[in-house]
């Protein structure tokens, strides 16, 4: 049946539209599956694909076409480099930002454990927002389920937490930041055995003396052992430095009674941190506290408490990372599309010749897709390697605001983040190669032979 010219053009346009729509739908579905696919699933797909290429006629044809395309990459070094560098930039930035969130969360998670619990006033979001009256502070350590020391004394540490302002290192006198000052007693060292004195000595009870965490010492000026700093209206002497490897590294420690007097807190405390006699007995311990009519408190393991503290910031950092990654990925995709369309146009006669001697469209599509994804894989590996070399273990700190002190932490480039970056790279390569590949497969042989 012969269509009139106008109707034939309309039908061709409609057919092209439906093909394009089908590709977009297939692309969305594929990416949705790809995002959720764990590495064993990806490995399984790779094995199946390799078997298809080795054992089927179409697969062997695709392998031959791919080998020809890869062999010409040196001749297209400039355009190939655009794809590799663009994708490397996407992966590097994405992994670095996610590593910041991971390092922040990991620092707070390391601060807690399942065998210690923290008790605060009911409905308090954090320690600095909690106030426990003196009567509560006396009652809480008497509840059953708390571990006891050799003298039979409950291992419970009533603590006061306040925000203090100090001059930042490398800044002017007006460049100040907030640091968390924790007032403690001897029990704090028993509750947190991971905290070690690395320089100087512990403060003496009743004296205006400070111990500083290593993270705080890096961030703020004048916290060297032997120096004096002004907190509130008092001069304090730095007598020691401690290390804990967690969020406590960013704090200053002093005698709880002295801190309470300096900041007019009386006999109240912000929290009570205690060691459980049996971690499995936490639920019973929590129920006992909540059932006591004299108390209105919230109870969490320290692991849960500090994990919750990191959730909001971690999600924000993750959101920023993904947003920036998507924006950069769009640019990389357009770069890949441009380069691969140009490559297809340059190889039009070669592709047409292959089609003329019996190669079907599928091997051509697969070959161009594999070529693009190979470049994407190289870019992903390069970006991940750069992110690991530059940012893994890099020390940073949060911005202090209001009653929250600065928190020092290290970027953590984990294998899971590197895998996520590699999946992003391959997804970009898949999108960037799909449409040029389909165009190459659908290009009429006679038209392609006339293009060059």
N, C-alpha and C positions, 0 to 999 in steps of 0.2 A: 504494500500500500504506500502510495506516495503522498506525503503531506505537503501542503502549500508552504512556501518559504517562511512566511511569518509564523504560521502555526508550528513549523519545525523548530524555529528559533525559540518560540515560547516553551515548547516541550523540552528542549535542551536545557533552557534556563531552569525550568521546574525540576528536571532530573538532577541538575547540578546542585540546586538548593536542597533537595531531599538527601542527596549524598552527603553534602556538607552538614546538614542537620543530624544525619545518622552518625557521622564521625564525631560531632560534638557530644552527642548522647553517649556514644561508646567511650569517649575520652573521659567524661565525668564519672561514668560507672567504673572504668578501669582505675582512675586515680583514687576513687573512694575505697576500692578494694586494696589498692597498693598501700595507702596510708596505714591501714590496719593489719597489713600482712607482716608477721614476725619473720625473723631471719631464716628459720627452718623452712618456712613456706617459700621464701625467695630462692633458697638453695634447691628446693624440690622443683620449682619452675625452671630454674637454670638447667638442672639435670634433664628434665623432660625435653626442653628446647634443644639441648645438645644431642639427645638421642634422635629427635626429629630431623635435625640437620644431617646426622650421620647415616640414618637408616632409610630415609625417604628420598625419592627422586627430586621433589621440590626443594627439600632441605639441602641436598647436595648442590642443586643449582644456586640456591641462595648463598651457600658457602663460597662457591666459585665467584659469584658477582661481588660478594663482600671482600674477598681477597683482592680483586681488581681495584675496588674503590679504596681500600686501605693503602694499597701500594701507591696510589696517586696523592696521598695526603701531603707528602713532602712538596709536591708541586703547588699545593694549596695551603702552604704553611701559614700565610697571613690570615686567611679567613678561618682556618682551623683554630688558630691561636685566639681569635676573638671569642669563639665558643668556650674554649678551655678556661681562659682568663675570666670571662664573665661568670661562668658557673663557679669557678674557684672563689670569686669574690662573694657570691651569694652564700656558699657553704661556710666560708670563713667567718663572715659577719654573723650568720645565723648561729653557728656553733659557739662563737664567742659570747654572744648575748645570752644564749641558753646556759652556757657554762657559768655565767655570772649568777643567774638564778639558782642553779644547782649548787654552787659553792655557798651561797647565802643560806639555802635550806639545810645543806649538810652541816654547816657550822652550828646552826640552832639544834638540829637533831642530835648532834654529838653532845650537846649540853645536857641532855636528859637521859634517863634510863628507866627501866621498868621496875627497878627495886627501890626507887625513891619516889616520894610523892610531894606535891606542893599544895598547901591549903591557903586559900584567900577568901576575902569577904565575898558573899554571894553576888553574882552578876557582875563581877569585875573582869574586864577584858585582859588586864595585865597587872603585874605587881604594883606598878606606880599608881594605878587607879584603885588599889585595894587598901583598906584600913581595918586592921584587927585591933580591937580594944584590948587593954591589958588582961581583963578577965578571960577573954577568948584565948589569948596567948598562953595563959596558965592552964586552961582546960584541955586544949588540943593535945599536948604531949601525954596526957593521962589516958587517952583512948587505947583500948586493946588493939594489938596488931603492929605496934611500933617496935623495932629492934632496940635492944638495950646493950650498953657497954659493959665492961668488966665489973664496974661498980653497981650495975643494975639501974643506971640512969638512962632514961629514954634518949635515943639518938635523934634529937629534934633541934633544928636551928631557927629560932625566931629572927627575922631579918627586916631591916628597914632599907628602902630603896628610894633615893632622891636623885634629881637631875642637877648637875653642877656645871657651870660654864668655865671653860679654860681656853687659853690662847692656842690656836692651831700652829703646828710646826710649819716654818717657812712663811708665815704670814705676818701681818702687822698687828699692832695691839688691838685693832678693831676686828681682826679675824678670829672670832671665837666660835667654839662648838660646844655641844652638850655632851657631857660624859656621865655615865651612870655610877653613882657612889653608893656602895652597898655596906650597910652597917651590920656586922656579924659578931658572933661570939666564938668560943673555942669549938662548939659543936659543928660549925660550918666546915671545918677541915675534915672532920670525921664523915660527914654526909657526902663530901666531895673528895674522895681520896686521890682523884686524878690531878688535883691542883697541887703543884710543887713550887717551893721557894727556889728561885734560880739566882737571886742576888740579894745581898743584905740579910735582913731578918724579918720576923713577924712583928707587927705593932704591939706595943704594950697596952694592956687595958687601962682605960682612964686617961690616956694621953692623946693629944692631937697628932697622931702619926698615921701615915698611909702606907699601904702596899698597892702597887700598880701592876696591872696586867701588861704583858708584852705588847698586845695590840694597842692599848691606850698609850703606852710609852712611845710607840711609833707615830701616833697621830697628834699628840699634844706636846706643847713645849713645856720645859721645866719639870719633867717627871723623872729625871735621873735621881738615883739613890743619893741622898744627902742634900738635895735641893728642898727649898720651901715654896709652897704654892698657897694662894689664897682661895679658899672655898667658902662661899657665904661671907661672913664677917670675920672669919678666923684664918690664922696662918697654920698650915699643916706641914709637917716634915715627912718627906718620902724616906722611908727606912728600908724598904724591900721591894723586890719585883717577883711576880709569880707567873707561872705558865700553866695553862689548862688545856690548850688545843681546841677550845670551843668558844662560845659567845662570852664566857666569863673573862676571857683574855682582854676584852675591851673595857673592863670595869676598874674602879678603884675600891679597895677594901679598907675599912677602918672599924674601930670599936663601935658597936651598936649604940651603947649608952651615950658616947661622945657625939655621935652623929645625931641622935635624937635631941640632945641638948642644943646642939648648934643650929638645928633646923626646927626647933620648938615642936617636937613631936610627942613629948611626954613619954608615957609608958606604952604607947601604941606601936604596932609593927605592921609592915605591909603584907608579910607572908610568913608561913612556917614551912620550912623544907625538912623532911624527915626520911629516915630509912625504914623500909618495911621489914618486919620480921620474916615475911614470906611474900614474894611478889605475886604468888597465886592468890594471896588473901587480900588483894587490893579492894575487890568489890565489897567484901565484908567490912573492911576498914572504912571505906567510903560510906557504906550504909549506916555504920555506927555513928559517924560524925554528923551525917545529915539527919539522923533520928534524934540527936540530942537537942532538946528544946532551948538550951542556952545558946546554941550556935546557929548562925545563918551563913554557911560557908559553901564554897565550891571546892571540890577535890579532884585533882588529876594526877596521873603519874607525870613526872617531870618530862618524860619522853613525849607524851601527848601534849603537854602544855607548850613546850618549845616548838613542837611541830606545828601547832596551831598558830603560833606567833609568826611563823615564816610563810603561811599560806597566802596572805594578801599580797605581800611584796613579791613572792615568787610568781604568782599568777600575773601580776602587773609586768614583771620583767619578761616572762614568757610571752605575754601578749605583745609587748613592744618588739621582741625578737621576731615573732612570727609575722607581724605587720611589716617590719622592715624587710624581712626575708621575702615576703610576697611581692613587695614593690620592686625589689632588686631582681626577683625571679622573673617578673613580667618583662623587665628590660633584657634579661638574659635570653628569654624565650624569643623575643623579637630579633635579637642578634642571631640566634641559632636559625630561626626561620629564614632570615635574609641570606645568611651564609649558605644554607642548604638549598634554598631555591636557586641561588647563583650556581652552586655546584651541579644541580640537576640540569640547569640550562647549558652549562659548559659540557656536560656529558650526554647531551641529548642524542647525538649521533651514535655514541657507544651503546646507550640504552636501547635505541631503536634497532641497532644491529642485533643485539641479543634477542630482542623480541622477534625479529624477522627469522632468526635461525631456530626458533622453537622455545625460547625461554618465556614462561608465562609471567603475569603481573605480580604474583605473590613473591617469587624470589627477588624481584626488583624492590618491592616494598620492604621486605625483610632486610635486604642488604643496606638500603639507605638508612633504615631505622637503626641497624646495628652500628653503622658507621657513626651516626650522630650520638648514640648512647655510649660508644667507646670514648669519644671525645668528652662526653659528660662525665663518664667514670674517671677519666684522667683529671678533669677539673675538680670533681668531688674529692678525690684522694689528695690532690694538691691543696685545696682549701682546708680540708680536715687536718692535714699535716701542719700547715701554717698556724691554724688555730691552736693546735696542741703545743707546738713549739713556742709560740708567743704568749699564750694566755694560761696554759695549765700551770697552776701554782702561783699565778700573778696575784699579789695582795692588793685589795681595794677596801673601801669602807663605805658605809651608807652615809647619807646626809642626815645630820641630826636635826630634829624638828620638835619643838615643844618640849614635852617631858620625856622624849625618847632619846637616848644617847647614841653616839656613833658606834657602829658595829663593824669591826674589822673581820674580813673573811678572805678566803682564797678562791679564785676561779677554779672550777673542777670540770675539766674536759674528760668526760667519761666515755667508755666504749659505746654506751647507748646513745649518747649525743652524736658521736662520730657516725654511727649507723644511721641515725635520723638525717644527718647532713648528706650522707651518701644516697639515701632514698630520695631526698629532695633533688640532688643532682641528676639522678637517673630519670626522675619524673620530668624535669626540665628538658632533658635530652629526648625523652619520648614525645613530648608535646612539640618540641622544635623540629623533630624529624618526621612526624606523622604526615602532616599536610604536604610537604615537598615529596615524600615518598608516594603518596597517593596520586599526586599530579604526574609524577614520572611514570607510574604504572598505567595511567589513563591517557597519556599522550599518544595520539595516533602515530603509527610507525611512519607513514608518509610525511606527516607534518614534521616529525622529529628529524627525519633525514634531510629535510630542506632547511633546518634551522642553522646549520653550519656549512 
